[in-house]
Amino acid sequence: MEELEKRISFKDGKAYIKGKNIPVEKILELLGEGKTFDDILKMYPELERDDIKAALLFAKETIEDLIDSGYIQA
């Protein structure tokens, strides 16, 4: 969680990579399309590998929270 606080911020109800104005959603979308970490780093040279890892961790923790709250069932 500490890593997320260092790398993720929120604006207008969306999660962003802190200080880089890149939505976490966009990183996840690119990964879902089959882009590699290296592909994404070439597209967004301001990102660091740990930013992409933080986006994945954010998604994981969000899903866990939704399951734990009973909002979705696993």
C-alpha positions as CSV (number, residue, x, y, z in Angstrom):
1,M,0.0,0.0,0.0
2,E,2.9,2.4,0.8
3,E,4.2,2.0,-2.7
4,L,0.8,2.9,-4.1
5,E,0.7,6.1,-2.0
6,K,4.0,7.1,-3.5
7,R,3.1,6.5,-7.1
8,I,-0.7,6.8,-7.5
9,S,-2.8,10.0,-7.1
10,F,-6.4,10.8,-7.8
11,K,-7.9,13.5,-9.9
12,D,-11.6,13.9,-10.9
13,G,-12.4,10.5,-9.5
14,K,-9.7,8.7,-11.5
15,A,-6.3,7.2,-10.5
16,Y,-3.2,8.6,-12.2
17,I,0.5,8.0,-12.0
18,K,1.5,10.7,-9.5
19,G,3.1,13.7,-11.2
20,K,2.8,12.3,-14.7
21,N,-0.8,12.9,-15.6
22,I,-1.1,9.4,-17.1
23,P,-4.3,7.5,-16.0
24,V,-3.8,4.1,-14.5
25,E,-6.7,3.0,-16.7
26,K,-4.6,3.8,-19.8
27,I,-1.7,1.7,-18.6
28,L,-4.0,-1.2,-17.9
29,E,-5.6,-0.8,-21.3
30,L,-2.2,-1.0,-23.0
31,L,-1.2,-4.1,-21.1
32,G,-4.6,-5.6,-22.0
33,E,-3.9,-5.0,-25.6
34,G,-0.7,-7.0,-25.3
35,K,1.8,-4.1,-25.0
36,T,4.9,-4.9,-22.9
37,F,6.4,-2.8,-20.2
38,D,9.1,-1.8,-22.7
39,D,6.5,-0.8,-25.3
40,I,4.7,1.4,-22.7
41,L,8.0,2.9,-21.6
42,K,8.8,3.9,-25.2
43,M,5.3,5.4,-25.6
44,Y,5.6,7.3,-22.3
45,P,9.3,7.9,-21.6
46,E,8.4,9.8,-18.4
47,L,7.2,6.6,-16.8
48,E,9.3,4.2,-14.8
49,R,9.0,0.5,-14.7
50,D,7.8,0.8,-11.1
51,D,4.9,3.1,-12.2
52,I,3.6,0.3,-14.4
53,K,3.9,-2.2,-11.5
54,A,2.1,0.3,-9.3
55,A,-0.8,0.4,-11.8
56,L,-1.1,-3.4,-11.7
57,L,-0.9,-3.4,-7.9
58,F,-3.6,-0.7,-7.8
59,A,-5.9,-2.8,-10.0
60,K,-5.3,-5.9,-7.9
61,E,-6.0,-4.1,-4.7
62,T,-9.1,-2.5,-6.1
63,I,-10.5,-5.9,-7.2
64,E,-9.7,-7.4,-3.8
65,D,-11.5,-4.5,-2.1
66,L,-14.6,-5.0,-4.3
67,I,-14.6,-8.7,-3.5
68,D,-14.1,-8.1,0.2
69,S,-17.0,-5.6,0.3
70,G,-19.3,-8.1,-1.4
71,Y,-19.8,-5.7,-4.4
72,I,-18.6,-8.5,-6.7
73,Q,-18.4,-12.2,-6.1
74,A,-15.3,-14.3,-7.0
